[in-house]
């Protein structure tokens, strides 16, 4: 049952990439910043649940907070860079 999360995430990511390619030109560093932000967000979730399994709730929250803040900053930077592109169409 848990594999549906991966399937839905993959489909959502593919649709997002397809939509971005149609709407605007995305530079290589915007892709890189967005991918790093996405990986940091996934790392935050993994660290949280992994630390809970190890019975370390304080570490779970602190690690989640660090990785999540990094993800938010990177994704906001990528979004801001995309918003600065001239509108096409």
Rosetta constraint file for C-alpha pairs under 8 A:
AtomPair CA 2 CA 6 HARMONIC 7.69 0.50
AtomPair CA 3 CA 7 HARMONIC 6.39 0.50
AtomPair CA 4 CA 8 HARMONIC 5.94 0.50
AtomPair CA 5 CA 9 HARMONIC 5.99 0.50
AtomPair CA 6 CA 10 HARMONIC 6.01 0.50
AtomPair CA 7 CA 11 HARMONIC 6.21 0.50
AtomPair CA 8 CA 12 HARMONIC 6.00 0.50
AtomPair CA 9 CA 13 HARMONIC 6.03 0.50
AtomPair CA 10 CA 14 HARMONIC 6.09 0.50
AtomPair CA 11 CA 15 HARMONIC 6.17 0.50
AtomPair CA 12 CA 16 HARMONIC 6.16 0.50
AtomPair CA 13 CA 17 HARMONIC 6.19 0.50
AtomPair CA 14 CA 18 HARMONIC 6.14 0.50
AtomPair CA 15 CA 19 HARMONIC 6.06 0.50
AtomPair CA 16 CA 20 HARMONIC 6.12 0.50
AtomPair CA 17 CA 21 HARMONIC 6.19 0.50
AtomPair CA 18 CA 22 HARMONIC 6.41 0.50
AtomPair CA 19 CA 23 HARMONIC 6.17 0.50
AtomPair CA 20 CA 24 HARMONIC 5.94 0.50
AtomPair CA 20 CA 25 HARMONIC 7.48 0.50
AtomPair CA 20 CA 26 HARMONIC 7.31 0.50
AtomPair CA 21 CA 25 HARMONIC 6.22 0.50
AtomPair CA 21 CA 26 HARMONIC 7.11 0.50
AtomPair CA 23 CA 88 HARMONIC 7.14 0.50
AtomPair CA 24 CA 85 HARMONIC 7.62 0.50
AtomPair CA 24 CA 87 HARMONIC 7.58 0.50
AtomPair CA 24 CA 88 HARMONIC 6.81 0.50
AtomPair CA 26 CA 30 HARMONIC 6.34 0.50
AtomPair CA 26 CA 31 HARMONIC 6.87 0.50
AtomPair CA 26 CA 82 HARMONIC 7.18 0.50
AtomPair CA 27 CA 31 HARMONIC 6.57 0.50
AtomPair CA 28 CA 32 HARMONIC 6.26 0.50
AtomPair CA 29 CA 33 HARMONIC 6.03 0.50
AtomPair CA 30 CA 34 HARMONIC 6.05 0.50
AtomPair CA 30 CA 78 HARMONIC 5.48 0.50
AtomPair CA 30 CA 81 HARMONIC 7.03 0.50
AtomPair CA 30 CA 82 HARMONIC 7.45 0.50
AtomPair CA 31 CA 35 HARMONIC 5.99 0.50
AtomPair CA 31 CA 78 HARMONIC 7.75 0.50
AtomPair CA 32 CA 36 HARMONIC 6.11 0.50
AtomPair CA 33 CA 37 HARMONIC 6.15 0.50
AtomPair CA 33 CA 74 HARMONIC 5.97 0.50
AtomPair CA 33 CA 75 HARMONIC 7.04 0.50
AtomPair CA 33 CA 77 HARMONIC 7.57 0.50
AtomPair CA 33 CA 78 HARMONIC 5.86 0.50
AtomPair CA 34 CA 38 HARMONIC 6.16 0.50
AtomPair CA 34 CA 74 HARMONIC 6.52 0.50
AtomPair CA 34 CA 75 HARMONIC 5.46 0.50
AtomPair CA 34 CA 78 HARMONIC 5.51 0.50
AtomPair CA 35 CA 39 HARMONIC 6.10 0.50
AtomPair CA 36 CA 40 HARMONIC 6.04 0.50
AtomPair CA 36 CA 71 HARMONIC 7.54 0.50
AtomPair CA 36 CA 74 HARMONIC 7.10 0.50
AtomPair CA 37 CA 41 HARMONIC 6.23 0.50
AtomPair CA 37 CA 70 HARMONIC 7.06 0.50
AtomPair CA 37 CA 71 HARMONIC 4.29 0.50
AtomPair CA 37 CA 72 HARMONIC 6.92 0.50
AtomPair CA 37 CA 73 HARMONIC 7.62 0.50
AtomPair CA 37 CA 74 HARMONIC 4.85 0.50
AtomPair CA 37 CA 75 HARMONIC 5.17 0.50
AtomPair CA 38 CA 42 HARMONIC 6.27 0.50
AtomPair CA 38 CA 71 HARMONIC 6.49 0.50
AtomPair CA 38 CA 75 HARMONIC 7.33 0.50
AtomPair CA 39 CA 43 HARMONIC 5.98 0.50
AtomPair CA 39 CA 71 HARMONIC 7.70 0.50
AtomPair CA 40 CA 44 HARMONIC 6.09 0.50
AtomPair CA 40 CA 67 HARMONIC 5.64 0.50
AtomPair CA 40 CA 68 HARMONIC 6.75 0.50
AtomPair CA 40 CA 70 HARMONIC 6.72 0.50
AtomPair CA 40 CA 71 HARMONIC 5.05 0.50
AtomPair CA 41 CA 45 HARMONIC 6.51 0.50
AtomPair CA 41 CA 67 HARMONIC 6.45 0.50
AtomPair CA 41 CA 68 HARMONIC 5.54 0.50
AtomPair CA 41 CA 70 HARMONIC 7.98 0.50
AtomPair CA 41 CA 71 HARMONIC 5.16 0.50
AtomPair CA 41 CA 72 HARMONIC 7.89 0.50
AtomPair CA 42 CA 46 HARMONIC 6.18 0.50
AtomPair CA 43 CA 47 HARMONIC 5.90 0.50
AtomPair CA 43 CA 67 HARMONIC 6.67 0.50
AtomPair CA 44 CA 48 HARMONIC 6.16 0.50
AtomPair CA 44 CA 63 HARMONIC 6.75 0.50
AtomPair CA 44 CA 64 HARMONIC 4.55 0.50
AtomPair CA 44 CA 65 HARMONIC 7.38 0.50
AtomPair CA 44 CA 66 HARMONIC 7.67 0.50
AtomPair CA 44 CA 67 HARMONIC 4.83 0.50
AtomPair CA 44 CA 68 HARMONIC 5.55 0.50
AtomPair CA 45 CA 49 HARMONIC 6.37 0.50
AtomPair CA 45 CA 64 HARMONIC 6.57 0.50
AtomPair CA 46 CA 50 HARMONIC 5.84 0.50
AtomPair CA 47 CA 51 HARMONIC 5.90 0.50
AtomPair CA 47 CA 60 HARMONIC 6.35 0.50
AtomPair CA 47 CA 63 HARMONIC 6.38 0.50
AtomPair CA 47 CA 64 HARMONIC 6.29 0.50
AtomPair CA 48 CA 52 HARMONIC 6.30 0.50
AtomPair CA 48 CA 59 HARMONIC 7.88 0.50
AtomPair CA 48 CA 60 HARMONIC 4.35 0.50
AtomPair CA 48 CA 61 HARMONIC 6.39 0.50
AtomPair CA 48 CA 63 HARMONIC 6.77 0.50
AtomPair CA 48 CA 64 HARMONIC 5.45 0.50
AtomPair CA 49 CA 53 HARMONIC 6.25 0.50
AtomPair CA 49 CA 60 HARMONIC 7.06 0.50
AtomPair CA 50 CA 54 HARMONIC 6.44 0.50
AtomPair CA 50 CA 60 HARMONIC 7.59 0.50
AtomPair CA 51 CA 55 HARMONIC 6.26 0.50
AtomPair CA 51 CA 56 HARMONIC 5.22 0.50
AtomPair CA 51 CA 57 HARMONIC 6.53 0.50
AtomPair CA 51 CA 59 HARMONIC 6.44 0.50
AtomPair CA 51 CA 60 HARMONIC 4.89 0.50
AtomPair CA 52 CA 56 HARMONIC 5.47 0.50
AtomPair CA 52 CA 57 HARMONIC 5.49 0.50
AtomPair CA 52 CA 60 HARMONIC 6.10 0.50
AtomPair CA 56 CA 60 HARMONIC 6.15 0.50
AtomPair CA 57 CA 61 HARMONIC 6.35 0.50
AtomPair CA 58 CA 62 HARMONIC 6.21 0.50
AtomPair CA 59 CA 63 HARMONIC 5.82 0.50
AtomPair CA 60 CA 64 HARMONIC 5.99 0.50
AtomPair CA 61 CA 65 HARMONIC 6.03 0.50
AtomPair CA 62 CA 66 HARMONIC 6.28 0.50
AtomPair CA 63 CA 67 HARMONIC 6.17 0.50
AtomPair CA 64 CA 68 HARMONIC 5.73 0.50
AtomPair CA 65 CA 69 HARMONIC 5.97 0.50
AtomPair CA 66 CA 70 HARMONIC 6.34 0.50
AtomPair CA 67 CA 71 HARMONIC 6.16 0.50
AtomPair CA 68 CA 72 HARMONIC 6.15 0.50
AtomPair CA 69 CA 73 HARMONIC 6.21 0.50
AtomPair CA 70 CA 74 HARMONIC 6.18 0.50
AtomPair CA 71 CA 75 HARMONIC 5.98 0.50
AtomPair CA 72 CA 76 HARMONIC 5.89 0.50
AtomPair CA 73 CA 77 HARMONIC 6.10 0.50
AtomPair CA 74 CA 78 HARMONIC 6.22 0.50
AtomPair CA 75 CA 79 HARMONIC 6.08 0.50
AtomPair CA 76 CA 80 HARMONIC 6.02 0.50
AtomPair CA 77 CA 81 HARMONIC 6.18 0.50
AtomPair CA 78 CA 82 HARMONIC 6.28 0.50
AtomPair CA 79 CA 83 HARMONIC 6.21 0.50
AtomPair CA 80 CA 84 HARMONIC 6.52 0.50
AtomPair CA 81 CA 85 HARMONIC 7.20 0.50
